[in-house]
């Protein structure tokens, strides 16, 4: 069985793990724990996403703030249902992210990258068969592809915040390193 997660929080600030998140205005005023709260409450791949809204808020606060949850006054107010506007806006933004669309974008980018690499691989024999105009067009094409590669690599490495894991019988998660080229197209 596979599980899809989007922007899954780690120990550090999520903006460090997923630089894309730092670009959203709704996440800029948030502390690392507040952003994690937004993920737990609003993200469709959160382990508590299926809970009722009130339960998501309470569990999300407890999971995000841990032991300090009941010691800090601001967190106590949140547990009583008084969430600041900047956190509510962050939750709303987090809820807009669509994991399946991002997975498709990841696969599409990998597919395009693979196809571009195939285009630039021309055998010596094919190169000799080209006339001057064809060689000039080919040279312009590979220069254009070369200039686009850094952005494409950046998008691929970012992975659109998507991770697919396979759950085995031992309940351990194993990251799946599948890409679009590993998938079979069924017609």
Secondary structure, DSSP 8 states (H G I E B T S, - for coil): -EEEEES---SS-HHHH-GGGGGSHHHHT--HHHHHHHHHHH-TTSTTTTS-HHHHHHHHHHHHHGGGGGTSHHHHHHHTT---HHHHHHHHHHHH--HHHHHHHHHHHHHHHHHHHHHH---HHHHHHS-HHHHHHHHHHHHHHHHHHHHHHHHHHHGGGEEEEEE-TT--EEE----GGGS----
